[in-house]
């Protein structure tokens, strides 16, 4: 349970996690052609794709999109 993120976490970890999710959503909303076909149907494709990501995959994708977006996120937690 200590590896589960509290959505109400207003600390550094919570802010970093929200920043990563927001960046991923905005990127895939603007670049729907990069969403795999199994997630790309409907108007919630970006939401469904980001929601299905593991923490480590989301971090890797966020760093690929913007290397600074994952700064401050404790890598030891993933």
N, CA, C and O of each residue as an XYZ file, in Angstrom:
312
protein
N       0.812     -1.199      0.000
C       0.000      0.000      0.000
C       0.851      1.257      0.000
O       0.395      2.303     -0.464
N       2.066      1.187      0.503
C       2.922      2.374      0.553
C       3.312      2.859     -0.837
O       3.834      3.967     -0.965
N       3.073      2.056     -1.897
C       3.403      2.469     -3.269
C       2.187      3.005     -4.016
O       2.286      3.322     -5.202
N       1.041      3.113     -3.345
C      -0.169      3.649     -3.952
C      -0.179      5.157     -3.738
O       0.115      5.638     -2.644
N      -0.517      5.894     -4.783
C      -0.526      7.348     -4.680
C      -1.866      7.827     -4.153
O      -2.918      7.408     -4.636
N      -1.826      8.686     -3.183
C      -3.023      9.284     -2.623
C      -3.431     10.449     -3.522
O      -2.662     11.399     -3.668
N      -4.629     10.402     -4.133
C      -5.027     11.487     -5.034
C      -5.082     12.850     -4.347
O      -5.014     13.882     -5.015
N      -5.202     12.861     -3.052
C      -5.231     14.120     -2.324
C      -3.855     14.595     -1.913
O      -3.722     15.609     -1.228
N      -2.826     13.866     -2.328
C      -1.451     14.203     -1.956
C      -1.080     15.561     -2.544
O      -0.977     15.717     -3.760
N      -0.884     16.522     -1.679
C      -0.522     17.886     -2.123
C       0.975     18.126     -1.997
O       1.450     19.236     -2.235
N       1.714     17.097     -1.627
C       3.152     17.228     -1.493
C       3.844     17.170     -2.842
O       3.195     17.178     -3.888
N       5.151     17.114     -2.809
C       5.961     17.101     -4.023
C       5.614     15.923     -4.929
O       5.500     16.082     -6.144
N       5.448     14.751     -4.342
C       5.137     13.560     -5.130
C       3.783     13.708     -5.828
O       3.658     13.356     -7.002
N       2.783     14.214     -5.135
C       1.467     14.401     -5.730
C       1.477     15.421     -6.845
O       0.858     15.217     -7.889
N       2.184     16.529     -6.625
C       2.286     17.559     -7.674
C       2.995     17.001     -8.903
O       2.573     17.253    -10.031
N       4.072     16.243     -8.688
C       4.819     15.676     -9.810
C       3.961     14.670    -10.576
O       3.983     14.649    -11.807
N       3.214     13.845     -9.865
C       2.358     12.850    -10.525
C       1.273     13.529    -11.352
O       1.006     13.113    -12.480
N       0.648     14.563    -10.809
C      -0.383     15.283    -11.571
C       0.213     15.965    -12.794
O      -0.419     16.005    -13.849
N       1.413     16.497    -12.667
C       2.085     17.148    -13.793
C       2.355     16.137    -14.912
O       2.172     16.444    -16.090
N       2.784     14.951    -14.542
C       3.070     13.902    -15.528
C       1.789     13.480    -16.233
O       1.761     13.401    -17.461
N       0.737     13.210    -15.486
C      -0.527     12.770    -16.092
C      -1.097     13.860    -16.995
O      -1.587     13.572    -18.087
N      -1.036     15.097    -16.546
C      -1.536     16.217    -17.362
C      -0.739     16.332    -18.669
O      -1.320     16.520    -19.738
N       0.587     16.219    -18.581
C       1.425     16.320    -19.773
C       1.127     15.183    -20.750
O       1.043     15.401    -21.959
N       0.970     13.981    -20.224
C       0.651     12.842    -21.089
C      -0.699     13.029    -21.761
O      -0.825     12.828    -22.969
N      -1.703     13.410    -20.993
C      -3.036     13.625    -21.570
C      -2.994     14.679    -22.670
O      -3.507     14.454    -23.766
N      -2.390     15.821    -22.384
C      -2.343     16.903    -23.375
C      -1.598     16.471    -24.635
O      -2.008     16.789    -25.751
N      -0.509     15.751    -24.446
C       0.268     15.293    -25.602
C      -0.560     14.361    -26.483
O      -0.631     14.554    -27.697
N      -1.182     13.356    -25.879
C      -1.939     12.390    -26.674
C      -3.245     12.962    -27.201
O      -3.743     12.513    -28.233
N      -3.800     13.932    -26.519
C      -4.984     14.615    -27.041
C      -4.614     15.390    -28.310
O      -5.398     15.446    -29.258
N      -3.418     15.987    -28.322
C      -2.949     16.741    -29.482
C      -2.334     15.854    -30.565
O      -2.194     16.293    -31.706
N      -1.966     14.615    -30.229
C      -1.307     13.699    -31.165
C      -1.991     12.329    -31.148
O      -1.362     11.329    -30.802
N      -3.267     12.276    -31.517
C      -4.007     11.013    -31.424
C      -3.446      9.909    -32.322
O      -3.709      8.730    -32.082
N      -2.690     10.269    -33.335
C      -2.093      9.265    -34.215
C      -1.050      8.414    -33.497
O      -0.665      7.361    -34.006
N      -0.587      8.846    -32.331
C       0.411      8.087    -31.568
C      -0.219      7.131    -30.550
O       0.485      6.401    -29.852
N      -1.534      7.146    -30.476
C      -2.229      6.237    -29.566
C      -2.414      4.904    -30.290
O      -2.890      4.882    -31.425
N      -2.043      3.796    -29.650
C      -2.218      2.490    -30.284
C      -3.685      2.250    -30.664
O      -4.589      2.733    -29.983
N      -3.920      1.511    -31.744
C      -5.288      1.306    -32.244
C      -6.267      0.760    -31.214
O      -7.446      1.113    -31.244
N      -5.808     -0.088    -30.307
C      -6.738     -0.660    -29.337
C      -7.280      0.378    -28.347
O      -8.253      0.108    -27.643
N      -6.659      1.559    -28.288
C      -7.124      2.636    -27.411
C      -7.718      3.805    -28.187
O      -8.259      4.733    -27.587
N      -7.624      3.770    -29.503
C      -7.895      4.971    -30.279
C      -9.336      5.139    -30.746
O      -9.599      5.993    -31.592
N     -10.257      4.371    -30.236
C     -11.641      4.563    -30.652
C     -12.367      5.475    -29.663
O     -12.174      5.380    -28.451
N     -13.179      6.331    -30.191
C     -13.974      7.206    -29.339
C     -13.276      8.507    -28.980
O     -12.114      8.734    -29.318
N     -14.018      9.344    -28.291
C     -13.510     10.674    -27.955
C     -12.725     10.690    -26.644
O     -12.249     11.744    -26.224
N     -12.586      9.529    -25.992
C     -11.823      9.446    -24.744
C     -10.534      8.652    -24.937
O     -10.010      8.084    -23.979
N     -10.023      8.606    -26.152
C      -8.848      7.787    -26.453
C      -7.648      8.188    -25.601
O      -6.968      7.320    -25.054
N      -7.381      9.474    -25.481
C      -6.226      9.927    -24.695
C      -6.407      9.555    -23.223
O      -5.456      9.127    -22.570
N      -7.613      9.715    -22.704
C      -7.897      9.370    -21.309
C      -7.693      7.879    -21.087
O      -7.033      7.476    -20.129
N      -8.261      7.054    -21.973
C      -8.155      5.606    -21.825
C      -6.704      5.136    -21.931
O      -6.276      4.258    -21.181
N      -5.959      5.715    -22.853
C      -4.573      5.304    -23.037
C      -3.720      5.657    -21.816
O      -2.973      4.817    -21.315
N      -3.830      6.890    -21.345
C      -3.046      7.315    -20.186
C      -3.476      6.531    -18.937
O      -2.629      6.140    -18.134
N      -4.756      6.305    -18.773
C      -5.247      5.573    -17.600
C      -4.737      4.137    -17.570
O      -4.592      3.557    -16.494
N      -4.467      3.562    -18.723
C      -4.001      2.186    -18.788
C      -2.496      2.029    -18.638
O      -1.997      0.904    -18.626
N      -1.774      3.116    -18.526
C      -0.313      3.048    -18.426
C       0.127      2.619    -17.028
O      -0.482      3.002    -16.029
N       1.189      1.823    -16.970
C       1.817      1.552    -15.677
C       2.605      2.793    -15.278
O       2.863      3.662    -16.111
N       2.985      2.876    -14.022
C       3.751      4.038    -13.553
C       5.058      4.184    -14.314
O       5.402      5.280    -14.759
N       5.783      3.093    -14.465
C       7.079      3.163    -15.131
C       6.934      3.556    -16.592
O       7.712      4.366    -17.095
N       5.951      2.994    -17.275
C       5.725      3.352    -18.676
C       5.331      4.827    -18.795
O       5.809      5.530    -19.686
N       4.467      5.288    -17.903
C       4.064      6.694    -17.932
C       5.265      7.606    -17.729
O       5.394      8.619    -18.416
N       6.141      7.263    -16.797
C       7.351      8.062    -16.585
C       8.231      8.081    -17.834
O       8.734      9.132    -18.230
N       8.409      6.934    -18.439
C       9.231      6.872    -19.664
C       8.628      7.704    -20.785
O       9.336      8.434    -21.478
N       7.319      7.588    -20.959
C       6.659      8.370    -22.000
C       6.736      9.868    -21.696
O       6.977     10.672    -22.596
N       6.536     10.238    -20.455
C       6.613     11.653    -20.078
C       8.010     12.203    -20.340
O       8.159     13.320    -20.836
N       9.022     11.427    -20.010
C      10.399     11.865    -20.265
C      10.696     11.940    -21.753
O      11.464     12.799    -22.187
N      10.098     11.052    -22.543
C      10.280     11.101    -23.996
C       9.637     12.367    -24.569
O      10.194     13.011    -25.458
N       8.476     12.708    -24.054
C       7.737     13.872    -24.541
C       8.394     15.173    -24.100
O       8.548     16.106    -24.888
N       8.777     15.219    -22.827
C       9.398     16.426    -22.252
C      10.292     15.979    -21.106
O       9.803     15.602    -20.040
N      11.577     16.019    -21.321
C      12.516     15.472    -20.338
C      12.414     16.150    -18.969
O      12.833     15.565    -17.970
N      11.880     17.342    -18.899
C      11.795     18.057    -17.620
C      10.512     17.745    -16.847
O      10.418     18.071    -15.664
N       9.529     17.123    -17.488
C       8.227     16.943    -16.853
C       8.286     16.005    -15.647
O       7.493     16.161    -14.718
N       9.186     15.055    -15.637
C       9.252     14.086    -14.534
C      10.219     14.495    -13.432
O      10.432     13.736    -12.486
N      10.801     15.668    -13.539
C      11.711     16.130    -12.489
C      10.946     16.233    -11.169
O       9.790     16.656    -11.137
N      11.589     15.850    -10.119
C      10.960     15.919     -8.813
C      10.158     14.694     -8.447
O       9.680     14.580     -7.319
N       9.999     13.766     -9.391
C       9.264     12.552     -9.068
C      10.245     11.511     -8.561
O      11.204     11.184     -9.260
N      10.036     10.992     -7.384
C      10.970     10.030     -6.803
C      11.004      8.719     -7.595
O      10.064      7.928     -7.524
N      12.062      8.493     -8.333
C      12.176      7.321     -9.195
C      12.179      6.019     -8.394
O      11.816      4.973     -8.932
N      12.567      6.058     -7.157
C      12.609      4.849     -6.349
C      11.205      4.296     -6.079
O      11.065      3.148     -5.658
N      10.190      5.085     -6.313
C       8.820      4.643     -6.032
C       8.228      3.811     -7.140
O       7.195      3.171     -6.947
N       8.855      3.803     -8.291
C       8.294      3.043     -9.420
C       9.054      1.771     -9.662
O       8.717      1.013    -10.572
